[in-house]
Amino acid sequence: MAFSVYACTKSVEKQFLSFQQPGNFPEPVYRFATNLVTKEGFELGRKLFYDPILSRNNTISCGSCHIQTSAFTQHGHSVSHGIEDKLGVRNSPPIMNLAWNTSFMWDGGVFDLDLQPVAPITNHVEMDETVTNVISKLKAHPDYPGLFQSAFGTTEVSTARFMKALSQFMAMCVSSNSKYDSVIRKEGKTFTKQEEEGYALYKQKCSSCHTEPLFTDQSFRNNGIGIGLIDDAGRYAITLDETDRYKFKVPSLRNLDYTAPYMHDGRFLTLDAVLDHYSSGVKQTQNLDMILQNNEPGIPMTADEKTKVKAFLKTLNDKVFIANKLLSEQ
């Protein structure tokens, strides 16, 4: 099945299509049986996503830190910029293919997409609001009770409905139309020689952590970048297990042209810097991932190999996704 949000009929009217699994993707893990995506629910979720009413002073929306043209990241910022331009401690992760995620955030502190919005809403340097206040503001809004009725059958504005509407929008942010996807689905495109060689190198050197077709294995690993400006303990803060100290979630390699800077703290501004790190900059740190513990820590790569890997990584960029007007602020 191919992903689509809307399809144009012969009468030029837009007809909503529910979530559909891309042909080269596995089954999603999100429980659609408990939150069926509908046209009205999706549109409510989209409006909420872009509405600054979710923040304490009504200035910051989800879309402020997750910008569609940057694959729903906050392009150019090493860490998130929230309310009153306060700085967070981590880079804003992309909102894409979340229906396949088994956990969320760099440390995996949230396990349910329906609960994910609570974290940024209540974070003091992001939205600095309470869910209770958000619901009160939505109830008093001239439009939202009617939109909730269209989506859920009554005008009740509840926390559960609020979260489910946002999930309907975020679950539909599917990136599956890159050149790579077209090649894999045999839709007529082919890799160049350089891209093909880069694909082979990716499978040899990168695929253990960045597994096809989502290009992440959803695991948490220490990739040897060391402590940054802030001593961020990563997943340890969630599990309190010393073996998780300095481990962060493996990010997807999709849409890297749009999501710079890279790593949990945005320390690398370019893909060249990332590849240089893995080839010669990995530090022998506590809980360094076993895959990187070779004679010399890291993943050996020549300059030519890096060029070929970069050529392949560019085939994972999805221009359809970042330009889809149906995912944009209306």
Secondary structure, 3 states (H helix, E strand, C coil): CCCCCEEECCCCCEEECCCCCCCCCCCCCCCHHHCCCCHHHHHHHHHHHCCHHHCCCCCCCHHHHCEHHHCCECCCCCCCECHHHCECCCCCCCCCCHHHCCCECCCCCECCHHHCCHHHHHCCCCCCCCHHHHHHHHHHCCCHHHHHHHHHCCCCCCHHHHHHHHHHHHHCCCCCCCHHHHHHCCCCCCCCHHHHHHHHHHHHHCCCCCCCCCCCCCCEEECCCCCCCCCCCECHHHHCCHHHCCEEECCCCCCCCCCCCECCCCCECCHHHHHHHHHHHCCCCCCECHHHCCCCCCCCCCHHHHHHHHHHHHCCCCHHHHHCHHHCCC
